[in-house]
Amino acid sequence: MNEPIEAALAANAARIETALEALLPNGEGYEAGLHEAMRYACLGGGKRVRPFLVMETSGLFGVDEACALRVACAIELVHCYSLVHDDLPAMDDDDMRRGRLTVHKAFDEATAILAGDALLTRAFEVLSQPLTHGDAGVRADLVLALALASGAEGMCGGQMMDLAAEGERLDIGAITRLQRLKTGAIIGFAAQSGAILGKAPAHMRHTLVAFAHDLGLAFQIADDLIDVEGNAAAAGKATGKDEARGKATFVSILGVDRARAQAQLLADQAARHLDLFDAKADRLRALTRWAVRRQS
């Protein structure tokens, strides 16, 4: 448990990379370009924070690692799909992601749209297969929870709110709700998935949801700070875009110093939610500290 969080994240990312490689084989014929774009979107980069949450929370309940790994990959497939679509000209219109060309720049817009669609549906295919869990009820719970987190009441709803908010003066309550949907809902699924897999009591699942809520907001405020203070080389993507687009963010409303203090407060609060799990949650506590000090 004394392993530095950066090393733990890197080791987990390597495992996820290997598993995703197996879940995203090369295609043949006319579909080959689609498969190539799907692999390009998912492989070769990313901190894999959401899969890390799946693996760590699964460990709290003694879940079989092979089962947890499949859920971790499913959530990363959804996350990568969302990045592909977010980067499109109709959305955030970004040219760089993870230090290389975005999918629509490396391929074309139509292929990027299809790649995102295929990654999303592949995620639910993985969750629904018996290899993910022997209990069909558990698999159904996972599918339902991820669907809620990624759909109109979660990530997609938050993205719609984000698009509608350009140039508007949102207050801190509206920004918090936006980010709770756009970023926090998927992080919430990642954190509670271990409890679902482990058939944990409801109060433990609710504790992990509360942990994820605070962690997700702290993570987003750190992202907003990186957009203001970071550089594109370190971040692996363009910075300063929120201000250029007139987007209200935690930083634009609170200012840099207050935003940083709020991120730390939320990270500390997230860590306290883990008291129930004692030393078994030490890596999750380390993650909360890392979330607010990272540079990318």
Helices and strands as residue ranges (DSSP letters): H 5-23, G 29-31, H 32-42, H 49-60, H 65-86, E 96-97, E 100-101, H 103-106, H 109-128, H 136-150, H 155-164, H 172-179, I 180-184, H 185-197, H 202-229, H 232-235, H 241-245, H 250-254, H 256-272, G 273-281, H 282-291
